[in-house]
Amino acid sequence: MKRLRAKFTVQSKTQRDGGGETTHEVELLPVTCGSEENESFYRWTPSGSIKLALASKATADALEVGKDYYVDFSPVEGEINGQKEEG
């Protein structure tokens, strides 16, 4: 499988405090319109969501609400569940 690329927009960021820890929840949704490129991505990824729970505030701060980001998917070759694939 080759790399797959999608384009998502950060929709929201929420800070959650609990159990003595703080996490930063970031939700992204696929782009839908606004440019020819966005319409092309929308054609192939019309729905879905990505939700991240981040322990690092600095990492969460790097993702801006309303900004678009490319998300790349590529297989991990030679490993299954962290173990080397045999054969």
C-alpha positions as CSV (number, residue, x, y, z in Angstrom):
1,M,0.0,0.0,0.0
2,K,1.2,3.4,-0.9
3,R,0.9,6.4,1.5
4,L,-2.5,7.9,1.7
5,R,-3.0,11.6,2.3
6,A,-6.0,13.4,3.7
7,K,-6.6,17.0,4.7
8,F,-8.3,17.9,8.0
9,T,-9.3,21.1,9.8
10,V,-8.9,21.5,13.6
11,Q,-12.5,22.0,14.8
12,S,-12.0,22.2,18.6
13,K,-9.5,22.0,21.4
14,T,-10.6,21.2,25.0
15,Q,-8.5,21.0,28.1
16,R,-9.6,18.2,30.5
17,D,-8.4,17.9,34.1
18,G,-8.9,14.7,36.0
19,G,-7.0,12.3,38.2
20,G,-4.2,14.8,38.8
21,E,-3.5,15.0,35.1
22,T,-4.4,17.4,32.3
23,T,-5.0,16.3,28.8
24,H,-5.7,18.4,25.7
25,E,-8.4,17.0,23.4
26,V,-8.1,18.0,19.7
27,E,-10.8,17.1,17.2
28,L,-10.2,17.3,13.5
29,L,-12.7,16.9,10.6
30,P,-12.1,16.5,6.9
31,V,-12.0,19.6,4.7
32,T,-15.1,20.2,2.6
33,C,-14.7,23.3,0.5
34,G,-12.9,26.6,0.1
35,S,-10.5,25.6,-2.6
36,E,-10.1,23.3,-5.5
37,E,-7.7,21.2,-3.5
38,N,-10.2,21.0,-0.6
39,E,-13.0,19.9,-2.9
40,S,-10.7,17.2,-4.3
41,F,-9.9,15.9,-0.8
42,Y,-13.6,16.0,0.1
43,R,-14.4,13.9,-2.9
44,W,-12.3,11.1,-1.4
45,T,-12.8,11.7,2.3
46,P,-16.3,13.1,2.6
47,S,-16.7,12.3,6.3
48,G,-14.9,11.1,9.4
49,S,-13.1,12.5,12.4
50,I,-9.8,12.3,14.3
51,K,-9.8,12.9,18.0
52,L,-6.5,13.1,19.9
53,A,-5.9,13.3,23.6
54,L,-2.5,15.0,24.1
55,A,-0.5,15.1,27.3
56,S,1.6,17.9,26.0
57,K,0.2,21.5,26.0
58,A,2.9,22.6,23.6
59,T,1.8,19.9,21.1
60,A,-1.8,20.9,21.5
61,D,-0.9,24.6,21.1
62,A,0.9,23.8,17.8
63,L,-2.5,22.7,16.3
64,E,-4.6,25.8,15.7
65,V,-8.4,25.8,15.6
66,G,-9.6,26.6,12.1
67,K,-6.3,25.7,10.4
68,D,-6.0,22.8,7.9
69,Y,-3.4,20.0,8.3
70,Y,-2.4,17.2,6.0
71,V,-2.7,13.7,7.6
72,D,-0.6,11.0,6.1
73,F,-1.3,7.3,6.5
74,S,1.4,4.7,5.6
75,P,1.8,1.1,6.7
76,V,4.4,0.0,9.2
77,E,6.4,-2.5,7.2
78,G,7.8,-5.6,8.9
79,E,5.9,-5.3,12.3
80,I,2.6,-6.5,13.6
81,N,1.6,-5.2,17.0
82,G,5.2,-4.2,17.7
83,Q,6.7,-7.5,16.7
84,K,8.6,-8.3,13.6
85,E,6.6,-10.1,10.9
86,E,7.9,-13.5,10.0
87,G,8.0,-14.9,6.5
